[in-house]
């Protein structure tokens, strides 16, 4: 073994002290950011420093090579990409259910028939009307009972009309909330594109940009609550991120690529459905306002509707605003149009039935008993059916 410098051992020990100091600094940084949203734990990357020098150009006849300590070459984030994927998939489902729940809670405030003051609801007013009508049928000659029935019928009509207006208010609120969500999607995509550019610039100067990557991961978490998405890094440039909207048919709609991003627009189309004017939403992913290109070409604008939007809060709004279901107990999707249809159906059926009563013939038998054209049981069946 060749003779090493006298103080080489001290330099080797010094490298260990420097590495330990770096580890302590990173540990302190990790502890300080325990409660920082989105922070990812870091570690120091150490490598052993081998024997080097002019003498190593020739073999050492003793075959003894002694290293020269350790060196800190950088830092790494301790983040599990698999957990990121699983969390974001779950967050997409959560976003859908949370949106549906919030919308149904708004709906429940309109059609809640189990609140403490149940007599003010539709079902309570139907019960009151049924009782007054029963009194009138038992005392058909008294004008006062007929007047009470008319007043109760007007009260029921007013409650139904108010409920219909409140359903329209719920629809307007949900449409506004839908637009707010679309605005958040556009803002989030813009921020991701900006961070992509900043991370790329930092990488050119040798900065790992861990904190910027944490910010980007937080934005990806947020975006996953809105839509079903996937993302990938360029294999030749790990700092360039592409984000896609994954539709139900498996197709992917590009949203962000590097520092370029698309624009998402929400539209409500007016058309006739079952005799009613409805406003069905659809989303257009627009590439005309950006330089985003896939394989060197600008993608064609894509229309996204209920049939292929997938889950996330966007899917929740689509389902609630367009799901008309059916009258059976196994309806797949009961959104706001379903309850509007049910309320309209009840109001029309009830009005038609009562008009038939008024137009019908009342018979009197030999004993003077009045036979109404419709029985109390028939009225109760009408209420139960609707």
Secondary structure, DSSP 4 states (H G I P E B T S, - for coil): -PPPPTTHHHHHHHHHHHHHHHHHHHHHHHHHTTTSTT---EEEEEEEPPP-SGGGGS--TT-------EEEEEEEE---HHHHHHHHHHHHHHHHHHHHHHHHHHHHHHH--SSTTGGGSHHHHHHHHHHHHHHHHHTTT-HHHHHHHHHHHHHHHHHHHHHHHHHHHHHHHHHHHHHHHHHHHHHHHHHHHHHHHHHHHHHHTT---HHHHHHHHHHHHHHHHHS-EEEEEETTEEEEEEEEEEPTTS-EEEEEETTEE-EEEEEEEEEEETTEEEEEEEEEEE-TTS---BTTBPPPPEEE-TTT--SHHHHHHHHHHH-B--SSTT-S-B-HHHHHHHHHHHHHHHHHHHHHHHHSPPEE-TT--EE-SS-HHHHHHHHHH-
